[in-house]
């Protein structure tokens, strides 16, 4: 049985960030994420499914992953509202929403320069 994507969800992925606290603030404000702290160099991303698991983590590094690495995509039920939340939380839209087979998507950078994408079926 195939499950539907969960709004703003990840399975498990580590995002390399240059400032864990700034990234926690951004992702908390933009997407409502919460975290488990494991010291100054790592914060686990609490799964939005409410099952007590983690969906990923924020890992401290001297610089973000280089361009050309894997692109993490989040799912949104409302891409335009998500774009506004990203901007309000201090993110930068790198690629405005565009159509692709299956829906629409955009690319953004968090305040530490990590690039992600968001897609929607509408």
DRENPA-3360 file (N, C-alpha, C; in nm, 2 decimals, always signed):
BEGIN
1 = XXXXXXXX = +0.08/-0.12/+0.00/+0.00/+0.00/+0.00/+0.09/+0.12/+0.00 ~ +0.06/+0.22/-0.09/+0.14/+0.34/-0.10/+0.07/+0.45/-0.01 ~ +0.15/+0.51/+0.07/+0.10/+0.62/+0.16/+0.11/+0.75/+0.09 ~ +0.03/+0.85/+0.13/+0.03/+0.98/+0.07/+0.15/+1.05/+0.14 ~ +0.21/+1.15/+0.06/+0.32/+1.23/+0.13/+0.26/+1.31/+0.24 ~ +0.34/+1.33/+0.34/+0.30/+1.41/+0.46/+0.36/+1.55/+0.45 ~ +0.27/+1.65/+0.47/+0.30/+1.79/+0.46/+0.43/+1.82/+0.53 ~ +0.53/+1.88/+0.45/+0.66/+1.93/+0.51/+0.74/+1.81/+0.57;
9 = XXXXXXXX = +0.73/+1.69/+0.52/+0.80/+1.58/+0.58/+0.93/+1.54/+0.51 ~ +1.02/+1.48/+0.59/+1.14/+1.41/+0.54/+1.13/+1.27/+0.59 ~ +1.21/+1.18/+0.53/+1.21/+1.04/+0.58/+1.33/+1.04/+0.69 ~ +1.45/+1.05/+0.65/+1.56/+1.08/+0.74/+1.67/+1.13/+0.65 ~ +1.72/+1.25/+0.68/+1.82/+1.31/+0.61/+1.90/+1.41/+0.70 ~ +2.03/+1.42/+0.69/+2.10/+1.51/+0.77/+2.13/+1.63/+0.68 ~ +2.09/+1.75/+0.73/+2.12/+1.88/+0.66/+2.25/+1.94/+0.73 ~ +2.35/+1.96/+0.64/+2.47/+2.02/+0.69/+2.45/+2.17/+0.70;
17 = XXXXXXXX = +2.47/+2.23/+0.82/+2.44/+2.37/+0.85/+2.57/+2.43/+0.91 ~ +2.58/+2.56/+0.90/+2.69/+2.63/+0.97/+2.66/+2.69/+1.10 ~ +2.53/+2.69/+1.13/+2.48/+2.75/+1.26/+2.36/+2.67/+1.30 ~ +2.37/+2.58/+1.40/+2.26/+2.49/+1.44/+2.15/+2.57/+1.49 ~ +2.18/+2.67/+1.58/+2.07/+2.75/+1.65/+1.99/+2.83/+1.54 ~ +2.06/+2.89/+1.45/+1.99/+2.97/+1.35/+1.91/+2.88/+1.26 ~ +1.96/+2.77/+1.23/+1.88/+2.67/+1.14/+1.76/+2.62/+1.22 ~ +1.78/+2.59/+1.34/+1.66/+2.54/+1.42/+1.55/+2.65/+1.42;
25 = XXXXXXXX = +1.59/+2.77/+1.44/+1.50/+2.89/+1.44/+1.43/+2.90/+1.31 ~ +1.50/+2.89/+1.20/+1.45/+2.91/+1.06/+1.35/+2.79/+1.04 ~ +1.39/+2.67/+1.05/+1.31/+2.56/+1.02/+1.19/+2.55/+1.11 ~ +1.20/+2.59/+1.23/+1.09/+2.59/+1.33/+0.99/+2.69/+1.28 ~ +1.03/+2.81/+1.25/+0.94/+2.92/+1.20/+0.88/+2.89/+1.07 ~ +0.96/+2.85/+0.97/+0.91/+2.83/+0.84/+0.82/+2.70/+0.82 ~ +0.85/+2.59/+0.89/+0.78/+2.47/+0.87/+0.72/+2.41/+1.00 ~ +0.74/+2.47/+1.11/+0.69/+2.42/+1.24/+0.76/+2.30/+1.29;
33 = XXXXXXXX = +0.89/+2.28/+1.25/+0.97/+2.16/+1.30/+1.01/+2.18/+1.44 ~ +1.02/+2.07/+1.52/+1.08/+2.08/+1.65/+1.20/+1.98/+1.65 ~ +1.28/+1.99/+1.76/+1.41/+1.93/+1.76/+1.45/+1.86/+1.89 ~ +1.53/+1.76/+1.88/+1.60/+1.70/+2.00/+1.74/+1.75/+1.99 ~ +1.79/+1.81/+2.10/+1.93/+1.86/+2.10/+2.02/+1.76/+2.15 ~ +2.13/+1.74/+2.08/+2.24/+1.64/+2.12/+2.37/+1.72/+2.13 ~ +2.37/+1.84/+2.18/+2.49/+1.92/+2.20/+2.50/+2.02/+2.09 ~ +2.61/+2.10/+2.09/+2.62/+2.21/+2.00/+2.63/+2.18/+1.86;
41 = XXXXXXXX = +2.67/+2.05/+1.82/+2.69/+2.02/+1.69/+2.59/+1.94/+1.62 ~ +2.47/+1.91/+1.69/+2.37/+1.82/+1.62/+2.24/+1.84/+1.69 ~ +2.13/+1.85/+1.61/+2.00/+1.85/+1.66/+1.91/+1.76/+1.57 ~ +1.84/+1.67/+1.63/+1.76/+1.58/+1.56/+1.63/+1.65/+1.52 ~ +1.58/+1.62/+1.40/+1.45/+1.68/+1.36/+1.34/+1.58/+1.40 ~ +1.25/+1.62/+1.49/+1.14/+1.53/+1.53/+1.04/+1.51/+1.42 ~ +1.01/+1.38/+1.40/+0.91/+1.34/+1.30/+0.78/+1.41/+1.32 ~ +0.72/+1.47/+1.21/+0.59/+1.53/+1.22/+0.47/+1.43/+1.24;
49 = XXXXXXXX = +0.51/+1.30/+1.23/+0.40/+1.19/+1.24/+0.36/+1.17/+1.39 ~ +0.43/+1.23/+1.48/+0.40/+1.22/+1.62/+0.42/+1.09/+1.68 ~ +0.51/+1.01/+1.62/+0.54/+0.88/+1.67/+0.67/+0.87/+1.76 ~ +0.73/+0.99/+1.79/+0.84/+0.99/+1.87/+0.98/+0.97/+1.80 ~ +0.97/+0.94/+1.67/+1.09/+0.92/+1.59/+1.14/+1.05/+1.54 ~ +1.26/+1.04/+1.48/+1.32/+1.16/+1.42/+1.32/+1.14/+1.27 ~ +1.30/+1.25/+1.19/+1.30/+1.24/+1.05/+1.43/+1.27/+0.99 ~ +1.52/+1.33/+1.07/+1.66/+1.37/+1.02/+1.73/+1.45/+1.13;
57 = XXXXXXXX = +1.83/+1.52/+1.08/+1.90/+1.60/+1.18/+1.97/+1.72/+1.11 ~ +2.01/+1.81/+1.20/+2.09/+1.93/+1.16/+2.23/+1.90/+1.21 ~ +2.33/+1.89/+1.12/+2.47/+1.86/+1.15/+2.56/+1.98/+1.13 ~ +2.63/+2.03/+1.23/+2.72/+2.14/+1.22/+2.84/+2.11/+1.13 ~ +2.88/+2.21/+1.05/+3.00/+2.20/+0.97/+3.05/+2.34/+0.94 ~ +3.17/+2.35/+0.89/+3.23/+2.48/+0.87/+3.16/+2.55/+0.75 ~ +3.11/+2.48/+0.65/+3.04/+2.53/+0.54/+2.93/+2.44/+0.49 ~ +2.83/+2.49/+0.42/+2.72/+2.40/+0.37/+2.77/+2.31/+0.27;
65 = XXXXXXXX = +2.69/+2.20/+0.24/+2.73/+2.11/+0.13/+2.75/+2.19/+0.00 ~ +2.85/+2.14/-0.08/+2.87/+2.21/-0.20/+2.75/+2.20/-0.30 ~ +2.74/+2.30/-0.39/+2.64/+2.29/-0.50/+2.67/+2.16/-0.58 ~ +2.56/+2.10/-0.62/+2.58/+1.98/-0.70/+2.55/+1.85/-0.62 ~ +2.54/+1.86/-0.49/+2.51/+1.75/-0.40/+2.36/+1.72/-0.41 ~ +2.31/+1.62/-0.34/+2.17/+1.58/-0.35/+2.08/+1.70/-0.30 ~ +1.97/+1.71/-0.37/+1.87/+1.81/-0.33/+1.76/+1.75/-0.26 ~ +1.74/+1.80/-0.13/+1.63/+1.75/-0.05/+1.50/+1.82/-0.09;
73 = XXXXXXXX = +1.39/+1.75/-0.11/+1.27/+1.81/-0.14/+1.17/+1.78/-0.03 ~ +1.10/+1.88/+0.01/+0.99/+1.87/+0.11/+0.86/+1.87/+0.03 ~ +0.75/+1.82/+0.09/+0.62/+1.83/+0.03/+0.54/+1.93/+0.10 ~ +0.46/+2.01/+0.02/+0.37/+2.11/+0.08/+0.23/+2.09/+0.02 ~ +0.13/+2.11/+0.10/-0.01/+2.11/+0.06/-0.05/+2.24/-0.01 ~ +0.03/+2.35/+0.02/+0.00/+2.48/-0.03/+0.14/+2.55/-0.06 ~ +0.19/+2.54/-0.18/+0.32/+2.59/-0.22/+0.33/+2.74/-0.20 ~ +0.23/+2.81/-0.23/+0.24/+2.96/-0.21/+0.24/+3.00/-0.07;
81 = XXXXXXXX = +0.17/+2.93/+0.02/+0.18/+2.96/+0.16/+0.31/+2.92/+0.22 ~ +0.37/+2.81/+0.17/+0.50/+2.77/+0.21/+0.61/+2.87/+0.17 ~ +0.60/+2.92/+0.05/+0.69/+3.02/+0.00/+0.69/+3.14/+0.09 ~ +0.57/+3.19/+0.13/+0.56/+3.30/+0.22/+0.62/+3.27/+0.35 ~ +0.60/+3.15/+0.41/+0.65/+3.11/+0.54/+0.81/+3.11/+0.53 ~ +0.86/+3.06/+0.42/+1.01/+3.06/+0.40/+1.06/+3.20/+0.41 ~ +1.00/+3.29/+0.33/+1.05/+3.43/+0.33/+1.04/+3.50/+0.46 ~ +0.92/+3.48/+0.53/+0.90/+3.54/+0.66/+1.00/+3.49/+0.77;
89 = XXXXXXXX = +1.04/+3.36/+0.75/+1.13/+3.30/+0.85/+1.28/+3.34/+0.82 ~ +1.30/+3.41/+0.71/+1.44/+3.46/+0.68/+1.51/+3.37/+0.57 ~ +1.44/+3.29/+0.50/+1.50/+3.21/+0.39/+1.50/+3.29/+0.26 ~ +1.57/+3.24/+0.17/+1.58/+3.31/+0.04/+1.53/+3.22/-0.07 ~ +1.44/+3.27/-0.15/+1.39/+3.19/-0.26/+1.49/+3.19/-0.38 ~ +1.54/+3.08/-0.41/+1.64/+3.07/-0.52/+1.58/+3.05/-0.65 ~ +1.47/+2.98/-0.66/+1.40/+2.96/-0.78/+1.25/+2.97/-0.75 ~ +1.18/+3.06/-0.81/+1.04/+3.08/-0.79/+0.96/+2.96/-0.83;
97 = XXXXXXXX = +0.84/+2.95/-0.78/+0.76/+2.83/-0.82/+0.74/+2.81/-0.97 ~ +0.76/+2.69/-1.01/+0.75/+2.66/-1.15/+0.68/+2.52/-1.17 ~ +0.61/+2.50/-1.28/+0.54/+2.38/-1.31/+0.64/+2.27/-1.36 ~ +0.61/+2.15/-1.32/+0.68/+2.03/-1.36/+0.58/+1.92/-1.37 ~ +0.61/+1.81/-1.44/+0.52/+1.70/-1.45/+0.48/+1.65/-1.31 ~ +0.36/+1.66/-1.27/+0.32/+1.62/-1.14/+0.29/+1.73/-1.04 ~ +0.31/+1.86/-1.08/+0.28/+1.97/-0.99/+0.37/+2.09/-1.01 ~ +0.40/+2.15/-0.90/+0.48/+2.27/-0.90/+0.59/+2.26/-0.79;
105 = XXXXXXXX = +0.70/+2.33/-0.80/+0.80/+2.33/-0.70/+0.88/+2.46/-0.70 ~ +0.96/+2.48/-0.59/+1.05/+2.60/-0.58/+1.17/+2.55/-0.51 ~ +1.28/+2.63/-0.51/+1.40/+2.60/-0.44/+1.43/+2.72/-0.35 ~ +1.48/+2.69/-0.23/+1.52/+2.80/-0.14/+1.64/+2.77/-0.06 ~ +1.70/+2.87/+0.00/+1.82/+2.85/+0.09/+1.78/+2.89/+0.23 ~ +1.82/+2.81/+0.33/+1.80/+2.86/+0.47/+1.90/+2.97/+0.50 ~ +1.90/+3.03/+0.62/+1.99/+3.14/+0.65/+2.14/+3.10/+0.65 ~ +2.17/+2.97/+0.65/+2.31/+2.93/+0.65/+2.36/+2.89/+0.51;
113 = XXXXXXXX = +2.27/+2.90/+0.41/+2.31/+2.87/+0.27/+2.27/+2.73/+0.22 ~ +2.21/+2.65/+0.30/+2.17/+2.51/+0.26/+2.05/+2.52/+0.17 ~ +2.06/+2.46/+0.05/+1.95/+2.47/-0.05/+1.86/+2.35/-0.04 ~ +1.73/+2.37/-0.04/+1.63/+2.26/-0.04/+1.53/+2.30/-0.15 ~ +1.44/+2.21/-0.18/+1.32/+2.23/-0.26/+1.20/+2.20/-0.19 ~ +1.09/+2.25/-0.24/+0.95/+2.22/-0.19/+0.87/+2.19/-0.32 ~ +0.79/+2.08/-0.31/+0.70/+2.06/-0.42/+0.56/+2.04/-0.37 ~ +0.46/+2.06/-0.47/+0.32/+2.04/-0.44/+0.26/+1.98/-0.56;
121 = XX = +0.15/+1.91/-0.54/+0.08/+1.85/-0.65/-0.01/+1.96/-0.72 ~ -0.02/+2.08/-0.66/-0.11/+2.18/-0.72/-0.03/+2.31/-0.74;
% end
